[in-house]
Amino acid sequence: MQLADRANRNRNSAPRAIPLKRARFWLICLLFLMWALAISGRLFWLQIVRHKEFVERAVRSQPAGSGHDGAGRLVLRGPQ
């Protein structure tokens, strides 16, 4: 009789592990989704919202004698 009781206890305890694994899986999925949304939001902010600011900074950072005018067109040419 004791052997049958042990078998029943083992069967009853096994299904408890499955919801824990499922909860852990969904927790990891949720954390990954939050991480992906944070990265996507930051990329959107930098590339879409602040695009004009970065273009202006890039134009200002060009050296004075680079051979380009203010609009970025090439004005100096090398030997042809």
N, C-alpha and C positions, 0 to 999 in steps of 0.2 A: 504494500500500500504506500509506503514511503517513496518508493521509486516513481509511482504514478503521480504523487503530489509534487515531487521535484520536477517532473516533466511538465506538469501543468503550470508550475511557477515560472519555469523557463519560457514557456510559450507566452505567458502573460507579460513577462518583462521585455520580450523582444520587440513588440510593436511600439513601446515607448521610445525606443531609440530612433525609429524612423521619423516621427514628427520633429525630434531634435535636429536630425540631419537636414530635414526639409527647412526648418526655421533658420539654421545656419546658412544653408544655400541661399535663401531669400535675403538674408542679412548681407551676405557678400554681394549678391546682385544689386541690392539697394546702394551699398557703399560704392560699387563700381559705377552705377548710374549717376550718383551724386558727383563723383570725381569727373566723369565724362561731361556732365553738364557744367561743372565749374570751368573745365578747360575750354569747352565750346563757348561759354559766356565770355571768358577772357579774350579769346580769339575774336569773337564778334566785336567786343568793345574796342580792341586795338585796331582791327582791320576795317571796320565799318564806321564806327562812331568817331574815332580819332584819326582817320585817314588823312584828312586835310592838314591837320597839325604836323603829321610826320612828313608829308610832302613839302610843306613850308620849311621844316627843319633841314630836310635834305637839300633843298635849293640853297638855303643860307650857308650850308656847310661846304659848298663847292669852293675850291680855291680860286683866287682872283684871276690868275693867269691860266685857267684850264682850257681856253680856246672855245668856250661856249658863251653865248650871250645870256641875258636874264631869262629868256624863255626856254633856254636849254638847247638852242640850235647851235650846231657847229659853225664857227666863223673862221677858224684857222685850219689850213690844210697843209699837209706835209708835201714833200716832193712827189711829183707825179711822173 
